[in-house]
Amino acid sequence: MNDFMDVTYSMDDTLLIYPGDPVFKKESFLSIGKGDMCNVGNISMGCHTGTHMDAPLHFVDGGTSIDAVDLDLVNGSVRVIAYAGDLADTRDINRRFLESCHISPGERVIFKTENSSRFAGVHLLEDYTAIDLEAASYLAELGVKCIGIDYLTVEPVDSREGKVHKTLLGAGIPLIETLDLRQVTPGIYWLHCLPLKLAGMDGSPVRTVLERGLAAV
């Protein structure tokens, strides 16, 4: 069994992105087939394309930019927690559910929901699972190191002011969104997640990997 699980969606023009964000484009800039010495590609995309990380600056004016995020927050022991909306009180992850998970202060947490099978990188969901505001406040109070989720956003469907983002990012908690958790079972893993070092930017695509077999520290 491979100890590494790549939970990053492949990036191409078929991968769904958040409505209104810059689209992903790629082209050949130099081509051996056209007589150039080497192949050089050119890409264009937004900072929140595909599997990506939100830095506090995304919703907090003057907040930490992606190049300044402490990498310890998004690398280390992480707990993948399963959440089934049809078995819980509400569609969105709520405080009562989180309290039942006994999350420790300073933990890294990733939520696997029904989004994983329904989204699959290509389906825009009108009734996706997110994190409600009370749950976000609870996670901020706990001081979790980072939060991951298997959809384009942690923000609930009916949110119009970005309050969940503002609560979590305002507490300095980086968010990893659009994770591919379809083959991941709940449990403890080692999280490897590195954003591009984009100076002064609000987010970045990331290559995110979960490593099996490492004890929590």
N, C-alpha and C positions, 0 to 999 in steps of 0.2 A: 504494500500500500504506500502510495506517495504521501509523504508527511506534509507536503505543501498544497494548499488549496487556493487557487487564484480566484478571488471573488470580485474581479474587475470585469465589467462588460467590455467586449471588443468595441473599439471606436470606429464607426464608419457612418455613411449617410443614411443607414437604416435604423440606427439606434435612436430611440425616442429621447428628446430633450424637453426641458420645461418650456411650455408654450410661451412664445415671445422672446426666448433667448436666441442669441446668434446661432445660425445653423452651422453644422460641421461641413467643411469643404476640404477636399484634397486634390492635388494636381501634380503632374510631373513637371518640375522646373528644368532639370537637366536629364537627359536620357542617353544611355549607351546605344540604344537602338536607333537613335536619331543622330549618332555621330559624336556625342559628347564623351568626355573621358570617363565619366562616372554617372551614376544615378543620384539625383538629389530631388527629394519631394518637397512640396510646399503645402502647409496646412493652415486652415483658418477656423477658429472656433471660439466660443465663449469660455470664461473661466470655470463655468459650472456645467461643462459638457461631460456626459457619461458619468462614470464613477468618479466622484470629485469630493473635495473638502471645502467646507465653508469656513473662512476665517472670521473672527469677530468683526472685522471691517465691513463684511457683507451687509450687516444691519446696524452696526454701531458706528456712528460718525466719529472718526478719530481712533477707532478700535485697532487692535493688532492686525497687521497685514499678514498674508500667507507666508511670506519669507521670514517672518519673525515669530511664527508659531513654534512653541517649544516641542520638538520632535518626541520628547519623552511622553507627551500626552497621547500620542497616536502610535506608539510602538511599545509593546510589552504585553503582559498577560491581559486577556480580554474574555469576557463571558458573553456567549451567544445565548440569548433568551428567546424562547418561542412564545408567541402571543397569538391566540386564535380568537378573533373578534366575535365569532358566533357563539363562543363558550363564555365570553366575558360580559361585563355589564354594558359596555358600549363598544362601538366600532373602533374608536381610538384608544390607544394605551392611556390608562388613567392611574391616578395615585393609588387606589385600592389594589390594583394589580401589582404595581411596583412595590408596595409595602409587603405583599405576599412573596416577593422575590428575594427579600432580605439583602438588598444591594448595599454594599459597604461603601463608606466614604472613600473617594479616590479610585474606585473601580473604573475600568473601561467596559462599556456595555454596547452590544449590538443587538438590535431587535429583528428577529425573523418573524414575519407576519404572513398573512395570506397574500400579501402583495407579491411575494416571490413567484408563486405559480401563476398568478393572474397577469402580472406585468410582463415578465420575461423579456424586458428590454424594448418591447415594441408596442405595448398596449397602453394607451392613456386611460386611466381609471377615474371614474367620476365618484367612486365610493371607496377609495383606498384607505388603508389604515395609517394613521399618523400619531402624533403625541399631543394630548390635549394640554391646555395651559396650566392646569393644576399639577399635572404630572411633570411638566417642564419645570415648574417652580420647585417641586420636590427634588428633582434631579439636580437642580442648581444648588439647593440647600445641602444636598449630600456632597457636592463638590466632585462629582464624577469627572474623570479625566477627559473622556470623549464619548460621543454617542454615534452609533451607526444605524442605518435603516435601509430597508430594501425597496425604496421608491425614490422618486425624484426630489421629494421634500419631506421634512418632518412636520410641516405646517398642515393643520387640518383643512379639509375641503372648504368649510365655510369661513375660514379666516381671511380677513381682508386687510389687516394691519400688521401682519408679521409678528404677532406678539410672542409666539413660541420661539421663533428665531431670536427675537430681541432678548427674551429671558435667558436662553441658553448661551447665545453668543455674548450677551452682556455679562455673563458670569465667567467668560473666558473659556468656554467649552467648545472645542472644534467639533464640527458635524461632518460625518462621512455619509454621503447620500448616493443613491442608485447602486447599492451593493448587490451583487449577484449571489444570493444565498440559497439557490435552488437545491444544491447538493450538500448543504451544510446542516449538520445535526446540532442541537443545543449542547452546550458544554463549554469547557475552558480551552482556549487556544492561545497561541502567541501571535499577536497582531504585528504585521509589518506594513507600514503605510507611509509613503513619502510623496509629498506634494512637490511640484516644480518650484524652484526658488525664484518666484516672480516678484520682483521688488515692488512694494507698495500696492499689490493687488489684493482683491477681496476673496479670492478662491483659486483653486487649481484642480485640474484632473489629477488623479492619483492611481498608482498601481498598488492594489491592496491584496495582501496574501495572508491567509491564516495557516499557522503551522500547528500540527497535531502533536500531542505527546509531551507537552511541556507543562509542568506544574505551575500553579498560580504563585506569584511572588508579590 
